[in-house]
Amino acid sequence: MKDELIFVSVKKKNDEYKAYIDIGGFLSSNKNLETELKKVSTIYEDSIVKMSVVKKEIDEFRNNRYPLPARKVWELGDMIFELINNLHKLSFQIDGIYEHLERDLNAKRKWLEKVIIFRRYIPNESMIPKYLNWGKCEKGTRRIAESIQRGIIST
């Protein structure tokens, strides 16, 4: 039987991220939680650092009023999926992933939801036409992503 996922929260404290679990997670775990929570903190911090670089690039496109490539947004979504998968391998999941990402990436929840929807429906970046701008995807994100997935919008 596969272990159930333990909910974890991560907060920045003294310029580093620390992972925390509630008492229920503590009592239900048979792991060395000190070691495991350090791993969670490291995974989360490494992911946020990488995502922040991509988010900064996205912000630069927007601030300079350049068309934002849909592939750049997909890249951020893929990093979020990678974070989630890496934590699942350790039997953890972020308690309130959107709140964490809003806080640590300085991004709005609604936009993050669209990023994740876009990535969820498109498993491979190469499926996204290089010419496709995020502005064409932001409204009707799921519909556009499904069209790309079905090959209706192709490279």
C-alpha positions in Angstrom: 0.0 0.0 0.0 1.3 3.4 -1.0 1.9 5.9 1.8 -0.6 8.7 2.0 0.7 12.2 1.3 1.6 14.4 4.3 0.6 18.0 4.0 3.5 20.4 4.4 3.8 24.2 4.6 7.0 26.0 3.7 7.8 29.4 5.0 10.8 31.7 4.5 12.7 32.2 7.7 16.0 34.1 7.9 16.6 33.9 4.2 16.0 30.2 3.9 12.9 28.1 3.5 11.7 25.8 6.3 9.1 23.1 6.0 6.5 22.5 8.7 3.8 19.8 9.2 0.8 19.8 11.5 0.6 17.4 14.5 -1.5 14.9 12.5 1.2 14.6 9.9 3.7 14.1 12.6 1.8 11.4 14.3 0.9 9.5 11.1 4.5 9.5 9.8 7.0 6.7 10.3 9.8 8.7 8.7 12.7 10.6 10.2 10.8 13.8 9.8 13.8 16.1 10.5 15.7 14.7 7.6 12.6 14.6 5.3 11.5 18.1 6.1 15.0 19.3 5.3 14.7 17.6 1.9 11.3 19.2 1.4 12.8 22.6 2.2 15.6 22.2 -0.2 13.4 21.0 -3.0 11.0 23.8 -2.5 13.7 26.5 -2.3 15.5 25.2 -5.4 12.2 25.1 -7.3 11.3 28.7 -6.2 14.7 30.0 -7.2 14.3 28.4 -10.7 10.7 29.5 -11.1 11.6 33.1 -10.0 14.1 33.3 -12.9 11.4 32.4 -15.4 8.8 34.6 -13.7 11.3 37.5 -13.9 11.7 36.8 -17.7 7.9 36.8 -18.0 7.6 40.1 -16.2 10.3 41.6 -18.4 8.3 40.6 -21.5 5.2 42.3 -20.0 7.0 45.4 -18.7 8.6 45.9 -22.1 5.3 45.2 -23.9 6.7 42.4 -25.9 4.6 39.5 -26.9 5.0 36.8 -24.3 5.7 33.4 -25.8 3.2 30.7 -24.6 6.2 28.3 -24.3 7.6 30.6 -21.6 4.4 30.3 -19.5 4.3 26.5 -20.2 7.9 26.3 -18.8 6.8 27.9 -15.5 3.9 25.5 -15.3 6.2 22.6 -16.0 8.4 23.7 -13.1 5.4 23.7 -10.8 4.5 20.2 -11.9 8.1 19.1 -11.2 8.0 20.6 -7.7 4.7 18.8 -7.0 6.1 15.5 -8.4 9.4 15.8 -6.5 7.5 16.3 -3.2 5.1 13.4 -4.0 8.2 11.1 -4.3 8.9 11.9 -0.7 5.2 11.4 0.2 4.6 15.1 0.8 2.3 17.7 -0.8 2.1 21.5 -0.3 -0.8 22.5 1.8 -2.2 25.4 -0.3 0.1 25.3 -3.3 -1.5 28.5 -4.8 -1.0 30.5 -1.6 2.6 29.4 -1.4 3.3 30.3 -5.1 1.4 33.6 -4.8 3.6 34.6 -1.9 6.9 33.3 -3.2 6.6 34.2 -6.8 4.6 37.4 -6.3 2.0 36.2 -8.8 -1.8 36.3 -8.8 -3.7 33.1 -8.1 -6.0 33.4 -11.1 -2.9 33.7 -13.4 -1.2 30.8 -11.7 -4.4 28.7 -12.2 -4.2 29.4 -15.9 -0.5 28.5 -16.0 -1.2 25.2 -14.4 -4.2 24.5 -16.6 -2.1 25.2 -19.7 0.6 22.8 -18.5 -1.9 20.1 -17.4 -3.4 19.8 -20.9 -0.1 20.1 -22.8 2.4 17.4 -21.8 5.2 18.5 -24.1 6.5 22.0 -24.8 7.2 21.1 -28.4 3.5 20.8 -29.0 3.1 24.5 -28.6 3.7 26.5 -31.8 6.7 28.8 -31.5 4.7 31.7 -32.8 1.9 31.4 -30.2 1.8 34.2 -27.7 0.3 33.9 -24.2 -2.1 36.7 -25.0 -3.9 34.3 -27.3 -4.1 31.7 -24.6 -4.9 33.7 -21.5 -8.6 33.9 -22.2 -10.0 30.4 -22.8 -6.8 28.8 -21.6 -8.3 25.3 -21.3 -9.9 25.5 -24.8 -6.7 26.7 -26.4 -4.7 24.0 -24.6 -7.1 21.3 -25.6 -6.9 22.5 -29.2 -3.1 22.3 -29.1 -3.2 18.9 -27.5 -5.6 17.6 -30.3 -3.3 19.1 -33.0 -5.9 21.7 -34.1 -3.4 24.4 -33.4 -0.1 23.0 -34.7 3.5 24.1 -35.1 
